[in-house]
Amino acid sequence: MDLAGLRASQDASLIPSYWYNIVPDLPEELPPMLRPDGEPVKPSDLEPVFARSLIEQEFSRSRFIEIPGELRALYARLGRPTPLLRAKRLEELLGTPARIYYKFEGVLPTGSHKINTAAAQAYYNRLEGVRRLTTETGAGQWGSALALAGALFDLKVRVYMVRVSYMQKPYRKIVMQVYGAEVVPSPSEYTEYGRRLLAEDPNHPGSLGIAISEAIMDAVGREDTRYSLGSVLNHVLLHQTIIGLEAKKQMEELGVYPDVVIGAVGGGSNYAGISYPFMADRLAGRSDTRFVAVEPTAAPSMTRGLLAYDFGDSAEMTPLVYMYTLGHRFVPPPIHAGGLRYHGVAPTLAVLVKHGLVEPRAYRQSEVFDAAVYFARAEGIIPAPESAHAVKAAIDEAVDAREKGEERIILFNLSGHGLLDLQGYSDYLEGRLTDAVVEGPRLEDIPGLDGGS
């Protein structure tokens, strides 16, 4: 195959020297996190949970935040910049005039984009003398990334893995253990909250909200331990913008610019990673690019949730954050896209959806796997179930371009490979997949409704 024009370069000079922080460019002031008494959270309130450097980034209004040289060198060793590929055969099979490009984060060691922030968070925690990190994980991509980051920076890591994913994805657990992390199914016997939930239901499937609660409970009160978060908050999302910043340079090399940018959304980290650097141009009036954010019908926070202040976790350990939410006690159906089974989205993304700058879509599990298998047979890469949501939207955009006879540049984030998610593909191929459609939140689970929708 002639690769000319099908992929952009992967020269290390393309790795940016800064992350992009969208907060100062948002169309409205970002609503602050709130304490239970309704007062805005102060940086000092978060010190028992996060490293101080990360708290500074969380509250920063600087548009660009420098990537430390040591961390940038580590990114290069881990495989950045990741490839920008053109899905030429997919285009041909679809008979579309659209050109489809995708940023493939699955080449990174743990198979997804998550190492971009895991490495950064481990780096800053280690500088401040932290010796141990706790976290949650759904599908296991985030837990795997933090486990590797812990090994690289000599930090102990305990991962609370959503119980249904712990059972569905045993190889993710093994990856984390190979890197030296302790992996615990959540709800667990390690916390009072977990024990209470198990007493009520010994087969509780768990949720990301529950796993977050347990990880925070584990970290608070231990001087040597901090909590590490895989999505939602500003400092996590800005670390991921390395994806879109690289993609902008790579697309410039190819002489193209996207008409539409697509990504899947659980909490918002991979979506922000690919889209926010391009959104900066839209907010500045330099482009009219469209932005499509895709979620499962089983956890439809943007398409069925309410815009409100809500807790980020089930046990109400976190501050109240402004987001589209299904309610913090929401327990999603056990779909295979475990990383998208979260009740809310990042506050910055919520603001963009509210202002019509991001178009949310929800897809059923079966149609997502239809698209994933079609893509795999065209391009050779088996997408993670989470990433397959973006694949489905990209195919829909290409078909729409064909029907309208329009040329269209489509960019999506293939945030991870699915080689450790083969149980989901087995269920699909053997006709065992089920679809789940959640109609909306339980209003009693949302403490801070503001009338948005």
C-alpha positions as CSV (number, residue, x, y, z in Angstrom):
1,M,0.0,0.0,0.0
2,D,1.3,3.5,-0.9
3,L,1.1,5.4,2.4
4,A,1.7,8.8,0.7
5,G,-1.2,11.0,1.7
6,L,-2.7,8.4,4.0
7,R,-0.7,9.2,7.1
8,A,1.0,12.3,8.5
9,S,4.5,12.2,10.0
10,Q,5.3,11.1,13.5
11,D,8.4,13.2,14.0
12,A,9.0,13.9,17.7
13,S,9.1,17.6,16.9
14,L,5.3,17.4,16.6
15,I,4.9,16.8,20.3
16,P,3.7,20.1,21.7
17,S,5.6,21.9,24.4
18,Y,2.3,23.0,26.1
19,W,-1.2,21.8,26.9
20,Y,-4.2,23.9,25.9
21,N,-6.6,25.1,28.6
22,I,-10.1,25.9,27.2
23,V,-11.4,27.6,30.3
24,P,-10.5,31.2,29.4
25,D,-12.0,30.8,25.9
26,L,-15.4,29.3,26.9
27,P,-18.5,31.3,25.9
28,E,-19.4,31.8,29.5
29,E,-17.6,31.8,32.8
30,L,-17.1,28.2,33.9
31,P,-19.5,27.6,36.9
32,P,-17.3,26.8,39.9
33,M,-17.2,23.6,41.9
34,L,-19.3,24.0,45.0
35,R,-18.9,22.7,48.6
36,P,-22.0,21.1,50.1
37,D,-22.8,24.4,51.8
38,G,-23.1,26.0,48.4
39,E,-19.8,28.0,48.7
40,P,-17.3,27.8,45.8
41,V,-14.5,25.3,46.4
42,K,-11.1,26.8,47.2
43,P,-7.8,25.3,46.1
44,S,-7.0,24.4,49.7
45,D,-10.2,22.3,49.9
46,L,-8.7,19.8,47.4
47,E,-5.3,19.4,48.9
48,P,-6.2,16.2,50.8
49,V,-7.1,14.6,47.5
50,F,-4.9,16.0,44.7
51,A,-1.3,17.0,44.3
52,R,-0.9,20.8,44.6
53,S,0.5,21.2,41.1
54,L,-2.6,19.6,39.7
55,I,-4.8,21.8,41.8
56,E,-3.1,24.8,40.3
57,Q,-3.8,23.5,36.8
58,E,-7.4,22.8,37.8
59,F,-8.0,26.5,38.8
60,S,-5.7,28.0,36.1
61,R,-7.0,30.6,33.7
62,S,-3.8,30.5,31.6
63,R,-4.6,29.4,28.0
64,F,-1.4,27.4,27.7
65,I,0.4,25.4,30.4
66,E,3.9,24.2,29.7
67,I,4.7,20.5,29.5
68,P,7.8,19.9,31.6
69,G,10.8,18.7,29.6
70,E,11.1,15.4,31.5
71,L,7.5,14.6,30.8
72,R,7.7,15.6,27.2
73,A,10.7,13.2,26.8
74,L,8.6,10.5,28.4
75,Y,5.8,11.1,26.0
76,A,8.3,10.5,23.1
77,R,9.5,7.3,24.7
78,L,5.9,6.1,25.1
79,G,5.2,6.6,21.4
80,R,4.1,10.2,20.9
81,P,3.2,11.6,18.5
82,T,0.6,9.0,17.7
83,P,-0.2,8.5,14.0
84,L,-2.8,10.4,12.1
85,L,-4.2,8.0,9.5
86,R,-6.6,8.3,6.6
87,A,-9.3,5.6,6.3
88,K,-9.0,5.4,2.6
89,R,-10.4,1.9,2.2
90,L,-13.3,2.7,4.4
91,E,-14.0,5.7,2.2
92,E,-14.0,3.5,-0.9
93,L,-16.3,0.9,0.6
94,L,-18.8,3.7,1.7
95,G,-18.6,5.4,-1.8
96,T,-18.3,8.7,-0.1
97,P,-16.6,11.9,-1.3
98,A,-15.7,12.6,2.3
99,R,-12.1,12.1,3.5
100,I,-11.9,10.3,6.9
101,Y,-8.9,10.8,9.2
102,Y,-8.4,9.3,12.6
103,K,-5.9,9.9,15.4
104,F,-4.9,6.4,16.7
105,E,-4.1,6.5,20.4
106,G,-4.2,2.7,20.5
107,V,-0.4,2.5,19.6
108,L,0.5,3.7,23.1
109,P,1.7,1.0,25.6
110,T,-1.6,0.4,27.4
111,G,-3.7,0.6,24.3
112,S,-5.4,4.0,24.8
113,H,-5.1,7.7,25.3
114,K,-5.3,7.5,29.1
115,I,-1.5,7.4,29.6
116,N,-1.3,11.1,28.5
117,T,-2.8,12.2,31.8
118,A,-1.7,9.2,33.9
119,A,2.0,10.0,33.2
120,A,1.4,13.7,34.0
121,Q,-0.4,13.0,37.3
122,A,2.1,10.5,38.4
123,Y,4.9,12.9,37.6
124,Y,3.5,15.7,39.6
125,N,2.6,13.5,42.6
126,R,6.0,12.0,42.7
127,L,7.6,15.5,42.7
128,E,5.6,16.4,45.8
129,G,6.6,13.3,47.7
130,V,3.5,11.2,47.3
131,R,4.2,7.5,47.4
132,R,0.8,5.9,46.7
133,L,-2.2,6.6,44.3
134,T,-5.7,5.4,44.3
135,T,-8.1,5.5,41.4
136,E,-11.2,4.1,39.8
137,T,-11.5,2.4,36.4
138,G,-14.4,1.2,34.2
139,A,-13.2,-0.7,31.2
140,G,-9.7,-0.8,32.6
141,Q,-8.0,1.5,30.2
142,W,-7.5,4.2,32.7
143,G,-6.5,1.8,35.5
144,S,-4.0,0.2,33.1
145,A,-2.5,3.6,32.3
146,L,-2.2,4.7,35.9
147,A,-0.7,1.3,36.8
148,L,2.1,1.8,34.2
149,A,2.6,5.4,35.3
150,G,3.0,4.2,38.9
151,A,5.7,1.7,37.7
152,L,7.5,4.5,35.8
153,F,7.5,6.8,38.8
154,D,7.9,4.3,41.6
155,L,4.4,4.8,43.0
156,K,2.1,2.2,44.5
157,V,-1.3,2.1,42.9
158,R,-4.6,0.7,44.0
159,V,-7.3,0.5,41.4
160,Y,-11.0,0.2,42.2
161,M,-12.5,-1.5,39.1
162,V,-16.2,-1.4,38.4
163,R,-17.3,-4.9,39.3
164,V,-19.1,-5.7,36.1
165,S,-16.0,-4.7,34.1
166,Y,-13.8,-6.7,36.5
167,M,-15.8,-9.7,35.5
168,Q,-16.1,-8.9,31.8
169,K,-12.5,-7.9,31.2
170,P,-10.1,-10.2,33.2
171,Y,-7.2,-9.4,30.9
172,R,-7.3,-5.7,31.8
173,K,-7.0,-6.7,35.4
174,I,-3.9,-8.8,34.5
175,V,-2.3,-5.8,32.6
176,M,-2.7,-3.7,35.8
177,Q,-1.2,-6.4,37.9
178,V,1.7,-6.9,35.6
179,Y,2.6,-3.2,36.0
180,G,2.4,-3.7,39.8
181,A,-1.0,-2.3,40.7
182,E,-3.4,-3.8,43.2
183,V,-6.9,-4.3,41.5
184,V,-10.0,-4.5,43.6
185,P,-13.6,-5.1,42.3
186,S,-15.9,-2.2,43.3
187,P,-18.0,-2.1,45.4
188,S,-15.4,-3.7,47.7
189,E,-14.8,-4.7,51.3
190,Y,-12.0,-2.1,51.6
191,T,-14.4,0.8,52.4
192,E,-17.4,1.2,54.7
193,Y,-19.4,2.4,51.7
194,G,-18.5,-0.6,49.6
195,R,-19.3,-3.0,52.4
196,R,-22.7,-1.4,52.8
197,L,-23.6,-1.8,49.1
198,L,-22.4,-5.4,49.1
199,A,-24.5,-6.1,52.2
200,E,-27.6,-4.8,50.3
201,D,-26.7,-6.7,47.1
202,P,-23.8,-9.2,47.1
203,N,-23.9,-9.1,43.2
204,H,-23.9,-5.4,42.9
205,P,-22.6,-4.5,39.4
206,G,-20.9,-1.3,40.5
207,S,-20.5,2.0,38.7
208,L,-17.8,4.5,38.1
209,G,-19.5,6.8,40.6
210,I,-19.2,4.1,43.3
211,A,-15.6,3.3,42.4
212,I,-14.7,7.0,42.6
213,S,-16.2,7.2,46.1
214,E,-14.1,4.2,47.2
215,A,-10.9,5.5,45.7
216,I,-11.3,8.9,47.4
217,M,-12.2,7.3,50.7
218,D,-9.1,5.2,50.5
219,A,-6.9,8.3,49.8
220,V,-8.2,10.8,52.2
221,G,-6.5,10.8,55.6
222,R,-3.3,9.1,54.4
223,E,-0.4,11.5,54.1
224,D,1.4,9.3,51.6
225,T,-1.6,8.9,49.3
226,R,-3.4,11.0,46.8
227,Y,-6.3,10.3,44.4
228,S,-5.8,10.3,40.7
229,L,-8.8,10.9,38.3
230,G,-9.1,9.7,34.7
231,S,-11.6,12.2,33.3
232,V,-14.1,15.1,34.0
233,L,-12.0,17.7,35.8
234,N,-10.1,20.5,33.9
235,H,-6.5,19.4,34.7
236,V,-7.3,15.9,33.3
237,L,-8.8,17.2,30.1
238,L,-6.0,19.7,29.4
239,H,-3.4,16.9,29.6
240,Q,-5.3,15.1,26.8
241,T,-5.2,18.1,24.5
242,I,-1.8,16.8,23.4
243,I,-3.9,14.7,21.0
244,G,-5.6,17.5,19.2
245,L,-2.5,19.7,19.2
246,E,-0.6,17.0,17.4
247,A,-3.4,16.4,15.0
248,K,-3.6,20.1,14.1
249,K,0.1,20.0,13.1
250,Q,-0.3,16.7,11.3
251,M,-3.3,17.9,9.3
252,E,-1.5,21.1,8.5
253,E,1.3,19.0,6.9
254,L,-1.4,17.3,4.8
255,G,-3.0,20.6,3.8
256,V,-6.4,19.8,5.3
257,Y,-8.6,21.0,8.1
258,P,-11.6,19.2,9.6
259,D,-15.2,20.1,8.8
260,V,-16.3,17.9,11.6
261,V,-14.5,16.5,14.7
262,I,-15.9,13.5,16.5
263,G,-15.2,11.6,19.7
264,A,-16.8,9.4,22.2
265,V,-17.8,10.7,25.6
266,G,-17.8,9.0,29.0
267,G,-16.6,11.8,31.2
268,G,-15.0,13.8,28.4
269,S,-11.2,13.3,28.4
270,N,-10.7,11.7,25.0
271,Y,-13.3,14.0,23.5
272,A,-11.6,17.1,24.9
273,G,-8.3,15.7,23.8
274,I,-9.1,15.6,20.1
275,S,-11.6,18.5,19.9
276,Y,-10.6,21.3,22.2
277,P,-7.6,22.5,20.2
278,F,-9.9,22.8,17.1
279,M,-12.7,24.3,19.2
280,A,-10.2,27.1,20.1
281,D,-10.4,28.1,16.4
282,R,-14.2,27.9,16.4
283,L,-14.4,30.0,19.5
284,A,-12.1,32.6,18.1
285,G,-14.1,32.8,14.9
286,R,-11.4,31.2,12.7
287,S,-13.5,28.2,11.6
288,D,-17.0,26.9,11.4
289,T,-16.0,23.3,12.2
290,R,-18.8,21.2,13.7
291,F,-18.2,19.1,16.8
292,V,-20.0,15.8,17.4
293,A,-19.9,14.0,20.8
294,V,-21.1,10.4,21.0
295,E,-22.4,8.5,24.0
296,P,-24.3,5.2,24.6
297,T,-28.0,5.1,25.0
298,A,-27.3,3.1,28.1
299,A,-25.7,6.2,29.8
300,P,-27.1,9.2,27.9
301,S,-26.0,12.1,30.1
302,M,-25.8,14.7,27.3
303,T,-28.9,13.6,25.3
304,R,-31.2,12.6,28.2
305,G,-29.6,14.1,31.3
306,L,-30.3,17.4,33.0
307,L,-27.9,20.4,33.3
308,A,-27.4,20.7,37.1
309,Y,-24.9,20.8,39.9
310,D,-24.4,17.2,41.0
311,F,-21.9,15.1,42.8
312,G,-19.2,13.4,40.7
313,D,-19.5,10.2,42.8
314,S,-22.2,8.1,44.4
315,A,-21.3,8.6,48.1
316,E,-21.1,12.4,47.8
317,M,-17.4,12.7,48.5
318,T,-16.6,15.0,45.7
319,P,-17.6,18.7,45.3
320,L,-20.7,19.5,43.4
321,V,-19.9,20.0,39.7
322,Y,-21.9,21.6,36.9
323,M,-22.7,19.1,34.3
324,Y,-25.3,17.2,32.3
325,T,-26.1,14.3,34.6
326,L,-28.2,11.2,35.1
327,G,-28.0,11.5,38.8
328,H,-25.0,10.5,40.9
329,R,-26.6,7.3,42.1
330,F,-27.3,6.1,38.6
331,V,-26.1,2.5,38.0
332,P,-25.9,2.0,34.2
333,P,-26.7,-1.2,32.4
334,P,-23.6,-3.5,31.9
335,I,-22.7,-2.6,28.3
336,H,-19.2,-3.5,27.1
337,A,-18.1,0.2,26.7
338,G,-17.3,0.4,30.4
339,G,-15.4,3.6,30.0
340,L,-18.6,5.4,28.9
341,R,-20.8,4.2,31.9
342,Y,-20.6,7.4,33.8
343,H,-23.5,9.5,35.0
344,G,-22.2,13.0,34.0
345,V,-19.7,14.9,31.8
346,A,-17.0,17.4,32.2
347,P,-18.1,20.9,33.2
348,T,-16.3,22.5,30.2
349,L,-18.0,20.1,27.8
350,A,-21.4,20.8,29.5
351,V,-20.9,24.5,28.7
352,L,-20.1,23.8,25.1
353,V,-23.1,21.5,24.7
354,K,-25.3,24.1,26.4
355,H,-24.2,26.8,23.9
356,G,-24.8,24.5,20.9
357,L,-21.1,24.3,20.0
358,V,-21.1,20.5,20.5
359,E,-23.8,18.3,19.1
360,P,-24.4,15.2,21.3
361,R,-25.6,11.9,19.8
362,A,-26.5,8.6,21.5
363,Y,-26.1,5.2,19.9
364,R,-27.3,1.7,20.8
365,Q,-24.6,-1.0,21.6
366,S,-25.6,-3.2,18.7
367,E,-25.2,-0.4,16.0
368,V,-21.9,0.6,17.6
369,F,-20.5,-2.9,17.2
370,D,-21.9,-3.1,13.7
371,A,-19.7,0.0,12.8
372,A,-16.7,-1.4,14.7
373,V,-16.7,-4.7,12.8
374,Y,-17.2,-2.8,9.5
375,F,-14.3,-0.5,10.3
376,A,-12.1,-3.4,11.4
377,R,-12.7,-5.3,8.1
378,A,-11.9,-2.1,6.2
379,E,-8.9,-0.7,8.1
380,G,-7.6,-3.7,10.1
381,I,-7.8,-2.1,13.5
382,I,-10.3,-3.5,16.1
383,P,-11.6,-0.4,18.0
384,A,-12.2,-0.4,21.7
385,P,-16.0,-0.4,22.4
386,E,-15.7,3.2,23.6
387,S,-13.9,4.3,20.5
388,A,-16.4,2.4,18.3
389,H,-19.0,5.1,19.2
390,A,-16.8,7.6,17.3
391,V,-16.4,5.2,14.4
392,K,-20.2,4.9,14.1
393,A,-20.6,8.7,14.0
394,A,-17.8,9.0,11.4
395,I,-19.4,6.5,9.2
396,D,-22.8,8.3,9.5
397,E,-21.1,11.6,8.6
398,A,-19.5,10.0,5.6
399,V,-22.8,8.5,4.4
400,D,-24.5,11.8,4.9
401,A,-21.8,13.5,2.8
402,R,-22.4,10.8,0.1
403,E,-26.1,11.4,0.1
404,K,-25.7,15.2,-0.2
405,G,-22.8,14.9,-2.7
406,E,-20.6,17.0,-0.4
407,E,-16.9,16.8,0.1
408,R,-16.2,16.7,3.8
409,I,-13.1,16.4,6.0
410,I,-13.9,14.1,9.0
411,L,-11.6,13.7,11.9
412,F,-12.3,11.4,14.8
413,N,-10.3,10.0,17.8
414,L,-9.7,6.3,17.7
415,S,-8.9,6.5,21.4
416,G,-8.0,2.9,21.9
417,H,-7.8,-0.6,20.4
418,G,-10.2,-3.4,21.4
419,L,-7.8,-6.4,21.6
420,L,-8.5,-6.7,25.3
421,D,-12.3,-6.3,24.7
422,L,-12.9,-9.4,22.7
423,Q,-15.6,-10.7,24.9
424,G,-17.8,-7.9,23.6
425,Y,-17.0,-8.9,20.0
426,S,-17.7,-12.5,20.8
427,D,-21.1,-11.5,22.2
428,Y,-21.7,-9.5,19.0
429,L,-20.7,-12.3,16.6
430,E,-22.7,-14.9,18.5
431,G,-25.8,-12.7,18.7
432,R,-25.7,-12.2,22.5
433,L,-25.5,-8.4,22.6
434,T,-28.4,-6.6,24.2
435,D,-29.3,-2.9,23.8
436,A,-30.3,-0.7,26.7
437,V,-32.0,2.7,26.4
438,V,-32.1,4.9,29.5
439,E,-34.8,7.5,29.3
440,G,-33.5,10.0,31.9
441,P,-32.4,10.6,35.5
442,R,-34.1,10.1,38.8
443,L,-34.7,13.7,39.9
444,E,-34.2,12.8,43.5
445,D,-30.6,11.9,42.7
446,I,-29.7,15.4,41.5
447,P,-29.3,17.9,44.3
448,G,-28.7,21.1,42.3
449,L,-31.1,21.4,39.4
450,D,-30.9,24.8,37.8
451,G,-33.7,24.5,35.2
452,G,-31.4,23.5,32.3
453,S,-32.0,20.6,30.1
